[in-house]
Amino acid sequence: MTELEILEGLKKIFTLVINRNAEVDNMKKDAKIVSDLGVSSVGLIYLMVAIEEQFGIDMSDVTFNSFETVGDVVTYIKNKK
């Protein structure tokens, strides 16, 4: 799975969680999850669960707070696949 494919999958998940399509459509890997995209602490939990389901990975070895940017999540998923 390429980084672009992962990013596209994440865009779908972020759209469901933050419900602001404009930010997600233009989401880049350097976007900060909390400050740029406005994901709440509850949203972080939903993101983690959705990412596990979408990509078939187990994220129990990390907390979502350890990811600052979308690129951090992309790299993590790529390394888990």
Beta strands, then each sheet from edge to edge (+ up, - down):
end
